[in-house]
Amino acid sequence: MKKLHLSKDLVNWKRCPLTGGPMYDYAPDVRVVGDWMYFCASRKGEPYDFYRTRDPEGGVFERIPGAFDFWDPNLFVDDDGRFYFYWGCSNMTPIWGVELDLAAMEPLGEPVPLIENRKTEHGWERTGENHHYDPGKSSVAQLLRAQMAQVLGCRPEEVTDLTPAIEAAPEQYRTLLRAALSDSLYIEGAWMTKHGGKYYLQYACPGAQYNVYCDGVYVGRASWAAPEWMLLSYGKRAWASSEDKPAANAVDENVQTWWRAGADDKAPRLTVDLGDVCTVNAVQVNFADDMGTVERLPEGAELVGDPGRGRYIEEREFFTRWLLETSTDGESWIVLEDRREANTDLTHDLAAREGGVDARYVRLTVTETAYHAPACISGLRVFGRGRGGPPEQAAQVSARRRDGMTMEVRWRGDAVGCEVLWGHSPNKLYHSFRVFGKNQVEIRGLKADVERYYVRVDAFNENGITAGETCAV
């Protein structure tokens, strides 16, 4: 029977039977929060329940139904009472983190990958004895070799190709076998600690079977960095109920262009196709001003100021109202944000969903504008994450000064866009220039008496950012 050890001074301990929950499940985690002791363990493929009790000695646990599966968990409560949950034990997936609702123990948002494989940068993450990887010494390889030798009637050391054994395994195990035979490290054992205003997230690697099994730690000022919401809408197909100016202008990332609905369009609507189902976390709605000249002032109003330079400040209240919807198939729509009754005139607004929604199509219907002007949208900007991988690193980056205040930067790559950063030292790249659809940029904002600048080109797409190498110019 598992025992619970209780102490008031860390010297004298009392042992009590620990019952009333799944105490024998793998890799359990226990956390005391206020009057409660929380317990959970590990399970893959089906949700795992949480348990809590105010009386550990009595063994009466309250079950909280689980909402997701996890392995090798760690529950952490911050100083402000918010719950965070970390887990992971695999050589194929990272350490994950998510904030939990205290009452239901359900995720508040999507899990965030926090610690991933960085074996090409961190020497201690390399697998094998003394960090030397020998696939032939893997316990899985030895088992497969023995099984093949038995079938072939030879000695295990005479088996040199394990592919037939992998292909003969049930399909659901083949990926696991290939991963087990690779040099991918296990990342596991997440544990969060807060001290002196900093957060220390520990992890273990590269595998408990190696003599170099060790702990690593990441240090931060927050429980985890907010997930990056990538721009999903740039250059995507857009159409509208009417077009005095093209709908495509709403997704070209140029504030100097915009979609304008027809003057007679009573229900102006703009739709963007993201090209594939993505996780949408936010949509920014940017209206443009395309009214032209106001021919007459409201009754009783007059211009104030010098002749020829007078102005009138509108004191009447106007509203900007709209409906924002999303769809995965273009047929069934759900409301993301309903501002049709809004008592505000926010011409640049943001509808955010931290947990994200699955969507391929985003549709904006404008129901009211100031002065009843035609709907004009300079940006229907959709943010979130795609379902693929980040772009390749920008290649063949070159930078040269054309004169003291101008430089030209060139590179190769097929990313959606690039962020060109520069500064006076390699670790102070404080200036940036964003480029879409091009592989070069002329930067004319340099300081003439600075002898050397440093440049880096970071590539991005709908799925993430790939930092480039820093070079001198």
Secondary structure as GFF3:
##gff-version 3
##sequence-region A 1 473
A	DSSP	beta_strand	3	7	.	.	.	ID=ss1
A	DSSP	beta_strand	13	17	.	.	.	ID=ss2
A	DSSP	beta_strand	29	33	.	.	.	ID=ss3
A	DSSP	beta_strand	36	40	.	.	.	ID=ss4
A	DSSP	beta_strand	50	53	.	.	.	ID=ss5
A	DSSP	beta_strand	62	64	.	.	.	ID=ss6
A	DSSP	beta_strand	74	77	.	.	.	ID=ss7
A	DSSP	beta_strand	83	87	.	.	.	ID=ss8
A	DSSP	beta_strand	89	90	.	.	.	ID=ss9
A	DSSP	beta_strand	95	100	.	.	.	ID=ss10
A	DSSP	beta_strand	112	115	.	.	.	ID=ss11
A	DSSP	three_ten_helix	123	125	.	.	.	ID=ss12
A	DSSP	three_ten_helix	135	137	.	.	.	ID=ss13
A	DSSP	alpha_helix	139	152	.	.	.	ID=ss14
A	DSSP	three_ten_helix	156	158	.	.	.	ID=ss15
A	DSSP	alpha_helix	163	168	.	.	.	ID=ss16
A	DSSP	alpha_helix	171	180	.	.	.	ID=ss17
A	DSSP	beta_strand	187	195	.	.	.	ID=ss18
A	DSSP	beta_strand	198	205	.	.	.	ID=ss19
A	DSSP	beta_strand	214	220	.	.	.	ID=ss20
A	DSSP	beta_strand	230	231	.	.	.	ID=ss21
A	DSSP	beta_strand	237	240	.	.	.	ID=ss22
A	DSSP	three_ten_helix	247	251	.	.	.	ID=ss23
A	DSSP	beta_strand	259	260	.	.	.	ID=ss24
A	DSSP	beta_strand	269	287	.	.	.	ID=ss25
A	DSSP	beta_strand	321	327	.	.	.	ID=ss26
A	DSSP	beta_strand	334	338	.	.	.	ID=ss27
A	DSSP	beta_strand	348	368	.	.	.	ID=ss28
A	DSSP	three_ten_helix	370	372	.	.	.	ID=ss29
A	DSSP	beta_strand	376	385	.	.	.	ID=ss30
A	DSSP	beta_strand	395	403	.	.	.	ID=ss31
A	DSSP	beta_strand	406	412	.	.	.	ID=ss32
A	DSSP	beta_strand	417	423	.	.	.	ID=ss33
A	DSSP	beta_strand	431	436	.	.	.	ID=ss34
A	DSSP	beta_strand	440	443	.	.	.	ID=ss35
A	DSSP	beta_strand	454	461	.	.	.	ID=ss36
A	DSSP	beta_strand	464	466	.	.	.	ID=ss37
A	DSSP	beta_strand	471	472	.	.	.	ID=ss38
###
